[in-house]
Amino acid sequence: MKVFIGSVIVLLLIGAGIWLLLSPSFKKVGETASKVKENLKEEKNGESNPEKEK
């Protein structure tokens, strides 16, 4: 039983460390997704300018 509890604690610590390492990536993904969503909304409304995109 002690081995099981120790294993769970170790897995939780490893998971927390990986989450902390990847959390900045999640923010970047969220920002990129919101930009893409805004671009799609503009294109749907016909407000997009092809020269503005590039």
HELIX and SHEET records of a PDB file:
HELIX    1   1 LYS A    2  ASN A   45  1                                  44    
HELIX    2   2 PRO A   50  GLU A   53  1                                   4    
END                                                                             
